[in-house]
Amino acid sequence: MTDVTDGVLHTLFRSEQGGHEQVVLCQDRASGLKAVIAIHSTALGPALGGTRFYPYASEEDAVADALNLSRGMSYKNAMAGLEHGGGKAVIIGDPELIKTEELLLAYGRFVASLGGRYVTACDVGTYVADMDVIARVNRWTTGRSPENGGAGDSSVLTAFGVFQGMRASAQHAWGDPTLRGRKVGVAGVGKVGHYLVEHLLEDGAEVVITDVREESVRRVTDKFRQVTVVPDTDALIRTEGLDIYAPCALGGALNDDTVPVLTAKVVCGAANNQLAHPGVEKDIADRGILYAPDYVVNAGGVIQVADELRGFDFDRCKAKAAKIFDTTLAIFARAKEDGIPPAAAADRIAEQRMAEARRG
């Protein structure tokens, strides 16, 4: 971007953002594109992560989100056993107002200019059809439609992986890997959340939902009459008798306001960057709440899009996503052994893998 403010530059170079390898600020005036591409690490291979299209309040907010999300992708890909580092991109603006083919093609050309260091896919505000457009000018695109050689919607396996993480959480917390008879609150029933609801109901759980989009709520309730709806997330996390809270919308769901009033004994959801700031993981643990690290349990989608690059096989991907159950249990065991919260245990395991790759 040619009009980057001092505030954005300050955000870019704050050391606590995690030591990114490369951050690209993109602007195409003809299409109205403003975007940020952040590459956190390529230690394990080309950076892989989705493109988020969102109406950020400021460029600084967009950069901060790209940095946080790309760092999370490094850890997610490492824990998923993928030969990919972490990257993420954000496009600034309301996709319902400014998303055009011209803008997506301009964005695709910026990604292509990186020569394969970053592989893009879907995220909030972008869809399979958008990846098909981007792929016309950028061969480092995944999450495309089956008609265009892709794997299609990755939300299916993302939800499946979260469900496996939830089963592991139930095993650790209550000694039984089933959600039968448990009350689960799902905040956000859009791309991933509505598939998760289906898994939970099939397993015998009682489900409570909320979403800011009425159409998302209606899609679930029209199909599953037994689901309970509450007006907002605050009401959800205070729901009496809630066993598990599943944040499945945007990040920062676990913060100084929500953690003290959580009624659930387990937190396991699909949202990225659920911990609002460092230290929240300790607050959660101090309350006796079991937290399944977000980037571990929501890795089903990235497993799918990574597989697409080698020729997609759904059964192979589902089998790999099923291993999220074992990975989550291993993290809980490591946390207990080291006397640290599960989020810290997951970080240690991921960092060890990345460090070994750099040395190798």
C-alpha positions in Angstrom: 0.0 0.0 0.0 1.4 3.4 -0.8 -0.6 5.1 1.9 0.5 3.0 4.9 0.4 5.0 8.1 3.1 5.2 10.7 0.7 3.2 13.0 0.7 0.3 10.5 4.5 0.3 10.2 4.8 0.3 14.0 2.5 -2.7 14.1 4.6 -4.5 11.5 7.8 -4.3 13.4 6.7 -4.9 17.0 8.9 -7.8 18.1 6.1 -9.5 20.1 4.2 -10.1 16.9 6.3 -13.3 16.4 9.2 -12.8 14.1 7.6 -12.9 10.7 9.7 -13.7 7.6 7.9 -11.4 5.2 4.9 -9.0 5.2 3.6 -7.6 1.9 1.2 -4.6 1.8 -0.8 -4.7 -1.5 -2.8 -2.0 -3.2 -4.4 -1.9 -6.6 -6.2 1.4 -7.2 -8.1 0.3 -10.3 -10.0 -2.5 -8.4 -9.9 -1.0 -5.0 -7.9 -3.8 -3.5 -6.1 -3.2 -0.2 -4.6 -6.4 1.3 -1.9 -7.7 3.6 0.0 -11.0 3.0 1.9 -12.2 6.1 4.4 -15.1 5.9 5.3 -16.2 9.4 7.5 -19.2 8.7 8.6 -21.4 5.9 10.7 -23.7 8.1 8.5 -26.7 7.3 7.7 -25.7 3.7 5.8 -23.1 1.7 3.5 -21.0 3.9 -0.1 -22.1 3.7 -3.2 -20.2 5.0 -6.4 -18.7 3.9 -7.4 -15.3 2.7 -9.8 -13.3 5.1 -12.0 -10.6 3.5 -13.2 -8.4 6.3 -14.2 -4.7 6.9 -11.4 -3.8 9.3 -11.7 -0.5 11.2 -8.2 0.5 10.2 -5.2 -0.7 8.2 -3.4 -1.3 11.5 -6.1 -3.7 12.6 -5.8 -5.5 9.4 -2.0 -5.9 9.7 -2.3 -7.0 13.3 -4.9 -9.7 12.3 -2.7 -10.9 9.4 0.3 -11.2 11.7 -1.6 -13.1 14.4 -3.4 -15.4 12.0 -0.3 -16.3 10.0 1.6 -17.1 13.2 -1.3 -19.3 14.2 -1.0 -21.1 10.9 2.6 -22.0 11.5 1.6 -23.7 14.7 -1.5 -25.3 13.2 0.4 -26.7 10.2 3.2 -28.0 12.5 0.7 -29.8 14.8 -1.2 -31.2 11.9 2.0 -32.8 10.6 2.0 -30.9 7.3 5.0 -29.9 5.3 3.9 -26.3 5.3 4.8 -23.2 7.2 2.3 -20.5 8.2 0.9 -17.7 6.2 -2.3 -15.7 6.0 -3.7 -12.8 4.0 -6.4 -10.3 4.7 -8.3 -8.1 2.2 -9.6 -4.9 3.7 -13.3 -4.1 3.0 -16.8 -5.5 3.2 -16.9 -8.5 0.7 -20.6 -7.9 0.1 -19.9 -4.4 -1.1 -16.5 -4.4 -2.8 -15.7 -8.0 -3.8 -15.4 -8.2 -7.6 -13.7 -10.4 -10.1 -11.3 -7.6 -11.0 -10.3 -7.2 -7.3 -9.8 -11.0 -6.8 -7.6 -11.2 -9.9 -5.5 -8.3 -8.7 -5.1 -10.0 -5.4 -4.2 -13.3 -7.1 -1.4 -11.5 -9.0 0.1 -10.2 -5.8 0.1 -13.8 -4.3 1.7 -15.1 -7.6 4.4 -12.5 -7.3 5.7 -14.3 -4.2 6.7 -17.3 -6.4 5.1 -20.0 -4.2 6.3 -18.9 -0.8 2.7 -18.5 0.1 -0.2 -20.7 -0.9 -3.7 -19.2 -0.3 -7.1 -20.8 0.4 -10.5 -19.8 1.8 -11.2 -18.1 5.1 -13.9 -15.7 6.5 -15.4 -13.8 3.6 -13.9 -15.9 0.8 -15.3 -19.0 -0.8 -14.5 -21.8 -3.2 -15.8 -19.7 -6.1 -13.4 -16.9 -5.1 -10.5 -19.4 -5.1 -11.4 -20.5 -8.6 -11.1 -16.9 -9.8 -7.8 -16.3 -8.0 -6.4 -19.6 -9.4 -6.8 -18.2 -12.9 -3.7 -15.9 -12.3 -2.1 -17.7 -9.4 -1.2 -21.4 -9.4 -0.5 -21.4 -5.7 -4.2 -21.5 -4.8 -6.1 -24.3 -3.1 -9.6 -24.7 -1.8 -10.9 -24.7 -5.4 -14.1 -26.3 -6.6 -14.1 -29.9 -7.8 -15.0 -28.7 -11.3 -11.7 -26.8 -11.3 -9.5 -29.6 -9.9 -10.0 -28.7 -6.2 -11.4 -30.3 -3.1 -14.3 -28.0 -2.6 -15.6 -26.8 0.8 -13.0 -27.4 3.6 -15.6 -26.6 6.3 -16.8 -30.2 6.3 -13.4 -31.5 7.5 -12.8 -28.5 9.8 -16.0 -29.4 11.7 -15.1 -33.1 11.7 -11.7 -32.2 13.3 -13.2 -30.0 15.9 -15.6 -32.8 16.8 -12.7 -35.1 17.2 -11.0 -32.6 19.5 -14.2 -32.3 21.5 -14.4 -36.1 21.8 -10.8 -36.1 23.1 -11.7 -33.3 25.6 -14.6 -35.3 26.8 -12.4 -38.4 27.3 -9.9 -36.3 29.3 -12.5 -34.4 31.4 -15.0 -37.2 32.0 -13.4 -40.5 31.0 -15.6 -41.1 28.0 -15.1 -39.9 24.4 -18.7 -39.2 23.7 -20.9 -36.1 23.8 -24.0 -38.0 24.6 -26.0 -36.3 27.3 -23.6 -33.2 27.3 -24.9 -29.7 26.7 -22.8 -28.0 24.1 -23.0 -24.3 23.3 -22.0 -23.3 19.7 -21.2 -19.6 19.1 -21.4 -19.1 15.4 -23.2 -21.6 13.1 -21.9 -20.3 9.8 -19.4 -22.1 7.5 -18.1 -24.6 10.1 -20.5 -24.3 13.0 -23.6 -25.8 11.3 -21.7 -28.9 10.4 -20.4 -29.2 13.9 -24.0 -29.0 15.2 -24.9 -32.0 13.0 -22.0 -34.1 14.5 -23.0 -33.2 18.0 -26.7 -34.1 17.5 -25.7 -37.4 15.9 -23.6 -38.2 18.9 -26.5 -37.4 21.3 -25.5 -34.0 22.6 -28.0 -31.3 23.6 -27.1 -28.2 21.6 -27.5 -24.5 22.2 -26.6 -22.0 19.5 -26.2 -18.3 18.8 -25.1 -16.3 15.7 -25.2 -12.6 14.7 -26.7 -13.7 11.4 -30.4 -14.6 11.6 -30.2 -16.6 8.4 -27.4 -18.8 9.8 -29.6 -19.5 12.9 -32.6 -20.2 10.7 -30.7 -22.7 8.5 -29.9 -24.8 11.6 -33.3 -24.5 13.3 -35.2 -25.3 10.1 -33.2 -28.6 9.9 -32.9 -29.4 13.6 -35.9 -28.4 15.6 -34.5 -29.7 18.9 -31.7 -27.0 18.9 -32.1 -24.2 21.5 -31.3 -20.6 20.4 -30.1 -17.8 22.7 -29.8 -14.2 21.7 -26.1 -13.6 22.0 -22.7 -15.1 23.1 -23.0 -13.5 26.5 -26.2 -15.5 27.1 -24.6 -18.6 25.7 -21.6 -18.7 27.9 -23.8 -18.1 31.0 -26.2 -20.9 30.0 -27.0 -23.1 33.1 -25.7 -26.6 32.8 -23.4 -25.9 29.9 -20.7 -28.6 29.6 -18.8 -27.4 26.6 -18.4 -24.0 24.9 -17.5 -24.0 21.2 -16.4 -20.6 19.9 -16.9 -20.9 16.1 -16.9 -17.3 15.0 -14.1 -14.7 15.0 -11.1 -14.6 17.4 -10.7 -13.2 20.9 -13.6 -15.2 22.3 -11.7 -16.0 25.5 -10.9 -12.7 27.2 -11.0 -10.9 30.5 -14.7 -10.4 30.3 -15.8 -13.9 29.1 -13.5 -16.2 31.1 -14.7 -15.2 34.6 -18.3 -16.0 33.7 -17.9 -19.2 31.7 -20.1 -21.9 33.0 -18.7 -24.7 30.8 -16.0 -27.1 32.0 -14.5 -27.5 28.5 -13.8 -25.0 25.7 -13.3 -26.5 22.2 -14.3 -24.7 19.0 -13.4 -23.8 15.5 -12.5 -20.1 15.7 -8.9 -19.0 15.2 -7.0 -17.1 17.9 -9.6 -17.6 20.6 -7.2 -16.4 23.3 -7.5 -12.6 23.4 -4.0 -12.1 24.9 -1.2 -13.9 26.5 -2.1 -15.1 30.0 -5.7 -15.9 29.2 -4.8 -19.6 29.0 -3.6 -19.5 32.6 -6.8 -17.8 33.7 -8.8 -20.6 32.0 -6.7 -23.3 33.7 -7.0 -21.5 37.1 -10.8 -21.8 36.8 -10.5 -25.5 36.2 -11.7 -25.2 32.6 -10.1 -27.5 30.0 -9.1 -25.6 26.9 -8.5 -27.5 23.6 -6.0 -25.3 21.6 -7.9 -23.9 18.7 -5.2 -24.4 16.0 -5.0 -28.0 16.9 -8.7 -28.9 16.8 -9.6 -26.8 13.8 -6.9 -28.2 11.5 -9.2 -30.4 9.4 -9.6 -27.7 6.8 -6.0 -27.0 6.3 -5.4 -30.8 6.1 -7.9 -30.8 3.2 -6.5 -27.9 1.3 -2.9 -29.2 1.7 -4.0 -32.5 0.3 -5.5 -30.8 -2.7 -2.0 -29.8 -3.8 -1.0 -33.4 -4.2 -4.3 -34.7 -5.7 -7.3 -34.7 -3.3 -8.5 -37.9 -1.7 -11.4 -37.3 0.8 -10.9 -40.6 2.6 -7.2 -40.0 3.1 -7.9 -36.5 4.5 -10.7 -37.7 6.8 -8.4 -40.4 8.2 -5.7 -37.7 8.9 -8.3 -35.3 10.4 -9.5 -38.2 12.7 -6.0 -38.2 14.3 -6.8 -34.8 15.8 -8.4 -36.9 18.6 -5.0 -38.5 19.4 -3.1 -35.2 19.0 -5.5 -33.4 21.4 -5.1 -36.2 24.0 -1.3 -36.0 23.7 -1.4 -32.3 24.3 -3.5 -32.7 27.5 -1.0 -35.4 28.6 2.0 -33.1 27.9 0.3 -30.3 29.7 -0.2 -32.4 32.8 3.3 -33.7 32.7 4.9 -30.3 32.4 2.5 -28.6 34.7 1.4 -26.0 32.1 -1.9 -25.1 30.3 -2.7 -27.1 27.2 -2.1 -24.0 25.0 1.4 -23.8 26.2 2.0 -27.5 25.7 0.8 -27.3 22.1 3.1 -24.3 21.5 6.1 -26.3 22.8 5.4 -29.3 20.6 4.9 -27.1 17.5 8.0 -25.0 18.2 10.1 -28.1 18.7 9.0 -29.4 15.3 9.8 -26.1 13.6 13.2 -25.8 15.3 14.1 -29.3 14.3 13.2 -28.5 10.7 15.4 -25.4 10.7 18.3 -27.4 12.1 17.7 -30.2 9.5 
